[in-house]
Amino acid sequence: MDIRYGANQNDAKYYDTEELRAEFLISDLFPQDDISFTYSHIDRIIVAGCVPVKTSVALEKGVDCQKSLGVDYFLERRELGIINIGGSGVVTADGVDYPMERLFALYIGKESKNVAFRSTDPKHPAKFYITSAPAHTKYPTTLIDMEKARKRELGDALTCNKRTINQLIHPDILQTCQLTMGCTQLAPGSVWNTMPCHTHERRMEVYLYFDIPADNVVFHYMGEGNETRHIVMQNEQAVISPSWSIHSGCGTASYTFIWAMVGENQTFDDMDHIKTTDLR
């Protein structure tokens, strides 16, 4: 498990490119027949990825839960969110199979003891993106397909930010302790996300950028509004955004991204907006 301890804004503004990437970028997310884990001390979020091809992969594969999390099993004091960005697959949670088509989401509540991932067709494997947050209450495991998603159409082609926000693991759909997840799809020709930008003091966020066409990248903008920095993102890489940082992106082509938020506040209009002309 890769451990990230969480930089503060006073230190981060002095980081060079490699230091920024080492602190905030999550790459090599999707190993075949294995599972990767990154643990951030920012709100204790865990980001993981799994591509089961030849075999089923257990959530706890390669993780010493006692040593890494101080528990007997992974979800003893945690909740879990999963979005599939690959082919058809199945997630099994405590003996129940949940079919996962592309962009289906699954919320798994606290105290689920046995979770495993498998693909329906090894030639077109599923690709499971996973986030987890500390939880104090057990809520039901719930499958959310795209028909159940709350959709918001935002932006304009004239400003290159026409997009559809698909709210999946969200308070308007189901109750969680603190984890929320969704998927934003940019229309062809649109490249900007989350601009004008904002921060939210009481929750952090992680972006996973995917569906980036070959030979293209996304420039992810971070930092305080008056001390902006950027990280160049390749396809299927994620980036950690602390509560003090903006989180915005511009691609050399359109793309899709998954946002996952963790924190004590799920009031989504509780944001500190920054005027674009005030950015530095």
C-alpha positions as a printed Julia matrix, in Angstrom:
280×3 Matrix{Float64}:
   0.0     0.0     0.0
   1.38    3.35   -1.09
   1.11    5.87    1.77
   0.72    9.61    1.13
   0.96   11.85    4.18
  -0.63   15.02    2.83
   1.22   18.24    2.04
   0.12   21.66    3.24
  -0.27   24.62    0.94
   2.7    26.53    2.35
   5.1    23.72    1.46
   3.45   22.62   -1.8
   3.98   25.95   -3.54
   7.74   25.29   -3.45
   7.54   21.8    -5.01
   9.07   21.16   -8.39
   7.4    18.96  -11.0
   8.65   15.65   -9.63
   7.73   16.54   -6.05
   4.21   17.54   -7.09
   3.76   14.29   -8.96
   5.18   12.19   -6.12
   2.82   13.81   -3.61
  -0.45   14.04   -5.56
  -0.38   11.84   -8.71
  -1.55    8.21   -8.56
  -0.36    6.15  -11.52
  -0.21    2.41  -12.3
  -3.71    2.09  -10.88
  -4.97   -0.96  -12.74
  -2.81   -4.1   -12.39
  -4.06   -7.3   -14.0
  -5.23  -10.03  -11.61
  -4.13   -7.87   -8.71
  -5.23   -4.77   -6.84
  -3.35   -1.54   -6.14
  -3.85    0.64   -3.06
  -2.95    4.24   -2.27
  -3.73    5.5     1.23
  -3.88    9.25    1.7
  -3.84   10.74    5.18
  -6.02   13.54    3.76
  -9.39   12.48    5.2
  -8.04    8.88    5.22
  -9.23    8.09    1.72
  -8.04    4.92    0.0
  -7.85    4.81   -3.81
  -7.55    1.43   -5.52
  -7.8    -0.25   -8.9
  -8.28   -3.82  -10.12
  -8.42   -5.59  -13.5
  -9.4    -9.25  -13.01
  -8.57  -11.23  -16.12
  -7.79  -14.88  -15.43
  -9.12  -15.09  -11.9
 -11.3   -13.48   -9.27
  -9.44  -10.94   -7.13
 -10.27  -10.45   -3.44
 -10.4    -6.92   -2.06
  -7.87   -7.81    0.63
  -5.33   -9.39   -1.72
  -1.87   -8.23   -0.7
  -3.1    -6.09    2.21
  -2.28   -6.76    5.84
  -5.41   -5.21    7.36
  -4.06   -5.41   10.88
  -0.85   -3.61    9.99
  -2.18   -1.15    7.41
  -5.62   -0.33    8.82
  -5.64   -1.63   12.38
  -8.64   -3.89   11.75
  -9.42   -7.56   11.23
 -10.93   -7.03    7.76
 -10.91   -4.19    5.23
 -14.44   -2.84    5.7
 -14.65   -3.32    9.45
 -14.69    0.47    9.87
 -14.9     1.62    6.23
 -17.31    2.06    3.33
 -16.48    1.42   -0.32
 -17.42    2.89   -3.7
 -16.73    1.19   -7.04
 -17.18    2.37  -10.64
 -16.38    0.06  -13.55
 -14.63    1.78  -16.47
 -13.93   -1.4   -18.46
 -15.86   -4.38  -19.81
 -18.62   -6.27  -18.03
 -17.8    -7.62  -14.61
 -19.2    -8.82  -11.31
 -18.53   -7.71   -7.76
 -19.39  -10.23   -5.07
 -20.1    -8.83   -1.61
 -20.89  -11.25    1.22
 -22.1   -13.92   -1.21
 -24.28  -11.65   -3.37
 -23.29  -11.02   -7.0
 -23.68   -7.5    -8.4
 -23.36   -7.28  -12.22
 -21.26   -4.28  -13.19
 -21.53   -2.93  -16.72
 -19.4     0.0   -17.84
 -19.96    3.08  -15.64
 -22.16    1.18  -13.19
 -21.42    2.09   -9.58
 -21.66   -0.02   -6.44
 -21.72    1.22   -2.85
 -20.68   -1.35   -0.24
 -21.44   -0.53    3.36
 -19.41   -0.92    6.5
 -18.92   -4.42    7.95
 -19.04   -6.3     4.64
 -16.49   -9.05    5.16
 -15.94  -10.67    1.77
 -15.61   -8.63   -1.42
 -14.19   -9.92   -4.71
 -13.95   -8.78   -8.33
 -14.16  -10.75  -11.56
 -14.65  -10.13  -15.29
 -17.44  -11.61  -17.38
 -15.21  -11.95  -20.47
 -11.43  -12.17  -19.95
 -10.9   -10.84  -23.5
 -12.73   -7.63  -22.46
 -11.99   -7.42  -18.74
 -13.68   -5.18  -16.26
 -11.65   -2.34  -14.82
 -12.76   -1.48  -11.3
 -11.95    1.93   -9.83
 -12.37    1.87   -6.06
 -12.41    4.46   -3.3
 -12.94    3.95    0.41
 -13.54    6.2     3.39
 -13.84    5.71    7.16
 -17.43    4.96    8.19
 -19.3     5.15   11.48
 -22.63    3.62   10.39
 -23.59    0.65    8.24
 -25.68    1.48    5.16
 -27.03   -1.06    2.64
 -24.96   -2.22   -0.28
 -26.54   -0.62   -3.37
 -26.01   -1.01   -7.12
 -26.45    2.19   -9.16
 -26.69    1.97  -12.94
 -26.64    4.96  -15.27
 -30.45    5.05  -15.41
 -30.51    5.71  -11.66
 -27.83    8.4   -11.89
 -28.87   12.0   -11.28
 -27.78   13.81  -14.43
 -26.9    17.48  -14.71
 -26.19   19.12  -18.06
 -23.8    22.03  -17.62
 -21.53   24.31  -19.62
 -21.55   25.49  -23.19
 -19.76   24.56  -26.4
 -18.77   28.21  -26.8
 -16.66   28.0   -23.63
 -15.44   24.45  -24.4
 -16.97   23.01  -21.22
 -20.23   21.36  -22.24
 -20.54   18.31  -20.02
 -22.85   15.83  -18.31
 -22.4    15.22  -14.6
 -23.61   11.77  -13.55
 -24.12   11.71   -9.79
 -23.94    8.05   -8.74
 -22.99    7.56   -5.1
 -24.67   10.75   -4.0
 -27.05   11.91   -1.21
 -29.89   12.35   -3.73
 -29.65    8.63   -4.56
 -28.53    6.85   -1.39
 -27.18    7.55    2.06
 -23.51    7.07    2.92
 -21.35    8.14    5.83
 -19.15   10.51    3.84
 -18.13    9.0     0.5
 -19.59   10.42   -2.73
 -18.7     9.51   -6.32
 -19.79   10.41   -9.8
 -18.68   10.6   -13.41
 -18.42   13.68  -15.62
 -18.43   13.21  -19.41
 -17.24   16.06  -21.62
 -18.97   16.56  -24.94
 -16.87   16.29  -28.13
 -14.9    19.49  -28.58
 -15.14   20.44  -24.91
 -11.95   20.23  -22.85
 -12.41   22.26  -19.64
 -13.7    20.95  -16.33
 -14.5    22.83  -13.11
 -13.73   26.29  -14.43
 -14.49   28.77  -12.9
 -12.85   26.85  -10.1
 -13.46   26.55   -6.37
 -12.25   24.97   -3.16
 -14.25   23.3    -0.39
 -12.69   23.53    3.04
 -14.48   20.58    4.63
 -13.9    17.87    2.04
 -11.14   16.62   -0.22
 -11.47   15.19   -3.7
  -9.78   12.73   -6.03
 -10.11   12.85   -9.83
  -9.55    9.85  -12.09
  -9.08   10.93  -15.71
  -9.89    8.32  -18.38
 -11.12    7.97  -21.95
  -8.26   10.29  -22.93
  -7.55    9.57  -26.6
  -4.12    8.22  -27.52
  -1.35   10.83  -27.75
  -3.38   13.3   -25.67
  -3.14   14.5   -22.05
  -5.06   16.52  -19.48
  -3.45   19.44  -17.65
  -4.81   19.23  -14.1
  -4.62   22.54  -12.26
  -4.11   22.57   -8.51
  -2.81   24.77   -5.71
  -4.25   27.85   -4.05
  -5.99   30.3    -6.33
  -3.11   32.74   -6.08
  -0.43   29.99   -6.36
  -1.61   27.64   -9.09
   0.39   24.66  -10.31
  -0.33   21.92  -12.81
   0.21   18.18  -13.23
   0.14   16.58  -16.68
  -2.18   13.56  -16.54
  -2.05   10.49  -18.75
  -5.0     8.21  -19.39
  -6.3     6.34  -16.29
  -4.28    8.28  -13.76
  -5.73    9.86  -10.62
  -4.8    12.98   -8.67
  -5.35   13.88   -5.01
  -6.85   17.29   -4.3
  -6.61   18.59   -0.71
  -9.36   20.87    0.59
  -7.13   23.95    0.11
  -6.51   23.25   -3.56
  -8.42   24.08   -6.71
  -9.14   21.08   -8.93
  -9.67   21.88  -12.57
  -8.49   20.46  -15.84
  -8.0    21.19  -19.52
  -7.36   18.45  -22.05
  -5.83   18.42  -25.49
  -9.01   16.48  -26.41
 -12.27   15.67  -24.64
 -12.2    13.05  -21.86
 -14.15   11.65  -18.91
 -13.33   11.79  -15.23
 -14.57   10.26  -11.99
 -14.73   12.46   -8.94
 -14.74   11.05   -5.43
 -15.17   13.22   -2.35
 -14.58   12.47    1.31
 -15.11   14.75    4.27
 -17.49   15.86    6.97
 -19.61   17.99    4.63
 -21.91   16.75    1.84
 -23.49   20.16    1.19
 -22.21   20.56   -2.35
 -22.96   24.25   -2.74
 -20.72   24.99    0.25
 -17.83   26.08   -1.95
 -15.43   28.98   -2.02
 -15.63   30.2    -5.62
 -12.65   31.87   -7.28
 -13.09   34.24  -10.18
 -11.11   33.14  -13.21
  -9.59   36.6   -13.5
  -8.31   36.33   -9.91
  -6.23   33.21  -10.61
  -2.48   33.52  -10.48
